[in-house]
Amino acid sequence: MSGHTLGLVCAAAGGIEQVRERLIEPMLDDGWTIAVTLTPTATTWLEATDEVGKIEAVTGLRVRSAPRLPNEISPHPAVDCYAVVPATANIVAKLALGIADNQALTQLCEAIGGRRPPIVVFPRVNAAHAGQPAWDGHIAALTRAGVHLVYGEDVWPLHTPRSAPNKQIPWYAIRSAIESAAAEA
Ligand SMILES: Cc1cc2nc3c(=O)[nH]c(=O)nc-3n(C[C@H](O)[C@H](O)[C@H](O)COP(=O)(O)O)c2cc1C
């Protein structure tokens, strides 16, 4: 049993609809505590399919999206590791630049800046996202800051936009990266 706590951030990318069944529930079964935070767009997607309530029911924690009020306490415990799964090209760019304009990014930017807890990021991107002129710089900046990227031809070969609607997310590689990062924390 793990006994670790994961702060899981989900952005509005393909595969988000599988996160509960393919990542959250198996990790809960292995003894993890999982505190989920969604980007604003991911929140609208998962509310539309009743997934927010299902995630709260299995994790036993509120799904966060909006920032707390200054006089409120956080509804989430301290975490041993963060994972951004799936990460959009948008959240990767903002993370690399230190833009913290929603709750998910606020947590992650603080962790990157403080170099703890460790962060695993799976950019669920296509060849057009990765062809954006600033992309390589974002990946390099995150790597320099010690972020563990599940990224590259071996785990996620880039596809042309809208050509891979059912492409399988590399759940095994993501889970391995989270376990390695939490173990070194
Ligand atoms: C159906 C649909 C699927 C999308 N899939 C992806 C994706 O796989 N990867 C990605 O980077 N952006 C994808 N996007 C675009 C993002 O949702 C969009 O950039 C959004 O502003 C990201 O917000 P967030 O990063 O705050 O979650 C998709 C958009 C739609 C409508």
The ligand as an ORCA input file, in Angstrom:
! r2SCAN-3c Opt
* xyz 0 1
  C     -12.855     18.305    -28.078
  C     -11.571     19.017    -27.736
  C     -10.432     18.281    -27.537
  C      -9.228     18.919    -27.228
  N      -8.132     18.157    -27.036
  C      -6.963     18.755    -26.737
  C      -5.796     17.960    -26.528
  O      -5.817     16.721    -26.586
  N      -4.638     18.591    -26.228
  C      -4.562     19.962    -26.117
  O      -3.481     20.478    -25.843
  N      -5.667     20.740    -26.311
  C      -6.853     20.170    -26.609
  N      -7.970     20.947    -26.787
  C      -7.874     22.398    -26.638
  C      -7.997     22.844    -25.158
  O      -9.170     22.313    -24.574
  C      -8.006     24.374    -25.068
  O      -6.736     24.881    -25.469
  C      -8.357     24.892    -23.673
  O      -8.335     26.305    -23.678
  C      -7.375     24.363    -22.647
  O      -7.695     24.870    -21.371
  P      -6.879     24.359    -20.084
  O      -5.456     24.194    -20.479
  O      -7.051     25.454    -19.085
  O      -7.551     23.090    -19.628
  C      -9.187     20.324    -27.110
  C     -10.351     21.064    -27.301
  C     -11.525     20.427    -27.610
  C     -12.781     21.244    -27.807
*
